[in-house]
Every structure is written in C-alpha cells, then in structure tokens.
C-alpha cells in the first residue's frame, strides 16, 4: 500500500474519492461521472489509477461494472491524507 498517496492527489481523483467516500457502495461509471461532474469517457482513466493503487475494487454485474472504494486501505494511508480528501 505504500506509495498510493499519488493516486488521490489529482484534483479530480481527490474530489471523486471524497464523493465516493461520502456515498459508499458500488457505483457505475455513469453514476461516478455524474457525481464528479465529468463526461463518462473521462472516468475510466481516473478509476484505473485508483484501482492500480488498490484503493478501488470493481465487480461486474451483467452489463455494468460497479466500483467500490476500499475504505480500510484508504483510511490506512493516514488521517492527514483522508482529512485532505474529505475536506
């Protein structure tokens, strides 16, 4: 998990991580795009960074992939980072 701090440092990923943490549970790409104020084609790039860092899991449900934050790992990054993300 070390070195995952860069995954949440992008402005969009930081605000997106905060939005997802405020509304836990699985979300589709379209739901995340709406919550983050992005177009759906922009979302997968951000999701890929979070997945590579181990901060996000993906599960296929029929035609859709639902994404969920890995809150224990996100919390383990440190309270300072979490406070900055949730601010």
PLY file of the C-alpha trace (Angstrom):
ply
format ascii 1.0
element vertex 87
property float x
property float y
property float z
element edge 86
property int vertex1
property int vertex2
end_header
0.00 0.00 0.00
2.98 2.29 0.30
3.21 4.81 -2.48
-0.55 5.02 -3.01
-0.79 8.65 -1.98
-0.27 9.82 -5.56
-3.49 8.04 -6.55
-5.57 10.56 -4.64
-3.54 13.68 -5.36
-5.12 14.55 -8.71
-7.83 17.18 -8.22
-10.48 15.05 -9.90
-9.45 11.87 -8.10
-9.29 13.65 -4.75
-12.75 15.14 -5.13
-14.02 11.91 -6.63
-12.59 9.88 -3.77
-14.26 12.23 -1.30
-17.59 11.94 -3.13
-17.36 8.16 -3.23
-16.42 8.02 0.47
-19.41 10.19 1.32
-21.70 7.81 -0.60
-20.22 4.35 -0.04
-21.42 1.44 -2.04
-20.94 0.25 -5.57
-21.29 2.84 -8.34
-21.32 2.56 -12.12
-19.11 4.68 -14.35
-22.15 6.78 -15.28
-23.05 7.40 -11.64
-19.47 8.42 -10.87
-19.32 10.68 -13.92
-22.45 12.48 -12.72
-21.18 12.77 -9.14
-17.74 14.01 -10.29
-19.06 16.38 -12.95
-17.21 14.56 -15.74
-18.27 13.04 -19.03
-18.47 9.23 -18.88
-15.45 8.75 -21.20
-13.22 10.68 -18.73
-13.98 8.47 -15.72
-12.13 5.21 -16.59
-8.72 6.93 -16.59
-9.27 8.07 -13.00
-10.70 4.72 -11.97
-7.65 2.92 -13.40
-5.29 4.96 -11.22
-7.34 4.25 -8.10
-7.57 0.53 -8.97
-3.81 0.24 -9.56
-3.24 1.80 -6.14
-5.55 -0.79 -4.54
-8.00 1.89 -3.42
-10.89 0.72 -5.59
-12.46 -2.64 -6.42
-14.53 -3.46 -9.47
-17.20 -6.13 -9.83
-19.11 -6.95 -12.98
-22.91 -7.12 -12.66
-24.33 -8.11 -16.02
-23.58 -5.30 -18.48
-22.27 -2.98 -15.79
-19.12 -2.76 -13.70
-19.70 -1.41 -10.21
-16.84 0.30 -8.37
-16.39 0.48 -4.61
-13.74 2.33 -2.60
-11.54 0.18 -0.43
-12.11 2.29 2.67
-9.81 0.31 5.02
-6.85 0.83 2.67
-7.80 4.45 2.05
-8.02 5.02 5.80
-4.65 3.32 6.30
-3.00 5.96 4.12
-3.23 8.24 7.09
-5.66 10.54 8.76
-3.98 13.63 7.31
-4.50 12.49 3.74
-8.03 11.32 4.47
-8.86 14.68 6.06
-7.49 16.49 3.00
-9.50 14.29 0.64
-12.73 14.62 2.60
-12.36 18.40 3.04
0 1
1 2
2 3
3 4
4 5
5 6
6 7
7 8
8 9
9 10
10 11
11 12
12 13
13 14
14 15
15 16
16 17
17 18
18 19
19 20
20 21
21 22
22 23
23 24
24 25
25 26
26 27
27 28
28 29
29 30
30 31
31 32
32 33
33 34
34 35
35 36
36 37
37 38
38 39
39 40
40 41
41 42
42 43
43 44
44 45
45 46
46 47
47 48
48 49
49 50
50 51
51 52
52 53
53 54
54 55
55 56
56 57
57 58
58 59
59 60
60 61
61 62
62 63
63 64
64 65
65 66
66 67
67 68
68 69
69 70
70 71
71 72
72 73
73 74
74 75
75 76
76 77
77 78
78 79
79 80
80 81
81 82
82 83
83 84
84 85
85 86
